[in-house]
């Protein structure tokens, strides 16, 4: 891998780390979104705390952080079929462990969706259907996100996605499920996830 390709992967990580929800909440309401609601800087929490327009803007920006690096890699290095997936993976890691938030971050749902919207969008239809079903049955966005993540790699297999995309789909889905473990525990306990609960779980994340 050449220096320019390595540079693009690093740029993808850095751009993925731009904390869209945090910046919007700070600019619109003057708050640190990590101290409100669920404490997550993702679109769902911004939607609840700051309002629908800010939440939808966060969703679009987080998806773009995954979508654009993949397109750029394809345009600049068409001879490297593995590079777009690698740049997409770097963007997701940057979002989940942002260098601008002390290596904290979101759960990667929107950014992962943006990556695959550019790589291989067909499986997203099944994943979105599972998301809608999960939200409809439980009333929790987190349940829909977990359902969509669980279905996604299977949908990739069903539509014969390229091997390089499959190699990204499985770990990306597992990462989303891992990041939702606190939500799953809260749902199983039958209560909403409070900020203190989330902090307690984060302190013990290596025991999960």
C-alpha positions in Angstrom: 0.0 0.0 0.0 1.4 3.3 -1.1 1.9 6.4 1.0 -1.1 8.2 -0.6 -3.3 5.2 0.1 -2.2 5.1 3.7 -2.9 8.9 3.9 -6.4 8.4 2.6 -7.1 5.7 5.2 -5.9 8.1 7.9 -8.0 10.9 6.5 -11.0 8.6 6.5 -10.4 7.9 10.2 -10.0 11.6 11.0 -13.1 12.6 9.0 -15.1 9.8 10.6 -14.1 11.1 14.0 -15.6 14.6 13.4 -18.3 14.6 16.1 -21.4 15.9 14.2 -23.9 15.5 17.0 -21.6 17.0 19.6 -20.9 20.0 17.4 -24.5 20.6 16.5 -25.7 20.3 20.1 -22.9 22.7 21.2 -23.6 25.3 18.5 -27.4 25.1 18.7 -28.0 24.7 22.4 -24.6 25.4 24.0 -24.6 21.9 25.7 -22.4 18.9 25.8 -24.7 16.2 24.4 -22.7 13.6 26.3 -24.2 15.0 29.5 -27.8 14.8 28.4 -30.3 12.0 27.6 -28.5 8.7 27.0 -25.1 10.5 26.9 -24.5 9.3 23.4 -23.4 11.8 20.7 -25.4 10.0 18.0 -28.4 11.1 16.0 -31.0 9.5 18.2 -29.9 11.3 21.3 -29.5 14.6 19.5 -33.0 14.1 18.1 -34.4 13.7 21.6 -32.4 16.4 23.4 -31.9 19.1 20.8 -34.8 18.5 18.4 -35.7 16.7 15.2 -33.9 19.0 12.8 -30.6 18.6 14.6 -31.2 14.9 14.9 -31.8 14.5 11.2 -28.9 16.7 10.4 -26.7 14.5 12.6 -28.0 11.4 10.9 -27.2 12.8 7.5 -23.7 14.0 8.5 -22.8 10.8 10.2 -23.9 8.8 7.1 -21.8 11.1 4.9 -18.7 10.4 7.0 -18.9 6.8 5.8 -20.3 7.5 2.3 -17.8 10.1 1.1 -14.5 8.3 2.0 -15.6 5.2 0.1 -16.5 7.3 -3.0 -13.2 9.1 -2.8 -11.2 5.9 -2.6 -13.0 4.5 -5.6 -12.4 7.6 -7.6 -8.7 8.0 -6.7 -7.7 4.4 -6.7 -10.0 2.4 -9.0 -7.4 -0.3 -9.3 -7.6 -1.1 -5.6 -10.9 -2.8 -4.9 -10.1 -3.3 -1.2 -9.3 0.3 -0.5 -12.9 1.7 -0.4 -13.8 -0.9 2.2 -10.7 -0.2 4.3 -11.5 3.6 4.2 -15.1 2.8 5.2 -13.9 0.8 8.1 -11.5 3.6 9.2 -14.4 6.0 9.1 -16.5 3.8 11.3 -13.7 3.4 13.8 -13.1 7.1 13.8 -16.8 7.7 14.6 -16.9 5.1 17.4 -13.6 6.2 18.9 -13.3 9.8 17.9 -9.9 11.4 18.6 -11.8 14.7 19.1 -13.8 13.3 22.0 -11.1 11.6 23.9 -11.6 8.4 21.9 -15.2 8.1 22.8 -18.0 8.3 20.3 -21.2 6.9 18.9 -22.4 3.5 18.0 -21.6 3.7 14.3 -25.1 2.8 12.9 -25.4 5.8 10.5 -21.8 5.8 9.5 -21.8 2.1 8.7 -25.0 2.6 6.7 -23.3 5.4 4.8 -20.3 3.1 4.0 -22.5 0.4 2.6 -24.7 2.8 0.8 -21.6 3.5 -1.3 -20.2 0.0 -1.3 -23.1 -2.3 -1.8 -26.5 -0.8 -1.0 -28.9 -3.7 -1.7 -28.6 -5.4 1.7 -29.5 -2.1 3.4 -33.1 -2.7 2.4 -33.4 -5.8 4.5 -31.5 -4.2 7.3 -33.8 -1.1 7.3 -36.9 -3.4 7.3 -35.5 -5.1 10.4 -34.8 -1.8 12.0 -38.4 -0.6 11.4 -39.8 -3.9 12.7 -37.6 -3.7 15.8 -38.6 -0.1 16.6 -42.3 -0.9 15.9 -42.3 -3.9 18.2 -40.4 -2.4 21.1 -40.7 1.4 20.8 -36.9 1.6 21.2 -34.5 2.9 18.4 -31.7 0.8 20.0 -33.7 -2.4 19.5 -34.2 -1.5 15.8 -30.5 -0.8 15.4 -29.6 -4.1 16.9 -32.1 -5.9 14.7 -30.8 -4.2 11.6 -27.2 -5.0 12.5 -28.0 -8.7 13.1 -29.8 -9.0 9.7 -27.3 -7.0 7.6 -24.5 -9.6 7.1 -27.0 -12.3 6.3 -28.6 -10.0 3.7 -25.1 -9.4 2.3 -24.7 -13.2 1.9 -28.2 -13.5 0.3 -27.4 -11.0 -2.4 -23.9 -12.4 -3.1 -22.1 -9.3 -2.0 -18.4 -9.1 -3.1 -16.0 -10.9 -0.7 -14.3 -7.7 0.4 -17.7 -6.2 1.4 -18.6 -9.3 3.2 -15.3 -9.2 5.1 -16.4 -5.7 6.4 -20.1 -6.5 6.9 -19.6 -9.1 9.6 -17.2 -7.2 11.9 -19.1 -3.9 11.3 -22.4 -5.6 12.4 -20.7 -7.2 15.4 -19.3 -3.8 16.4 -22.7 -2.2 16.3 -24.1 -5.0 18.5 -21.2 -4.7 20.9 -21.7 -0.9 21.2 -25.4 -1.6 22.1 -24.7 -4.0 25.0 -25.6 -1.3 27.5 -28.9 -0.7 25.7 -29.6 -4.4 25.5 -29.1 -4.8 29.3 -31.3 -1.8 29.9 -34.1 -3.2 27.6 -33.8 -6.6 29.3 -34.2 -4.8 32.7 -37.3 -3.1 31.3 -36.2 0.5 31.8 -34.8 3.3 29.7 -31.0 3.8 29.7 -30.1 6.6 32.0 -26.9 8.5 31.8 -25.7 7.1 35.1 -26.5 3.6 34.0 -24.5 4.1 30.9 -21.5 5.5 32.8 -21.6 2.6 35.2 -21.6 0.1 32.3 -18.8 2.0 30.6 -16.7 1.7 33.7 -17.1 -2.1 33.5 -17.0 -2.4 29.7 -14.2 -4.9 29.8 -16.3 -7.3 31.9 -19.1 -7.4 29.4 
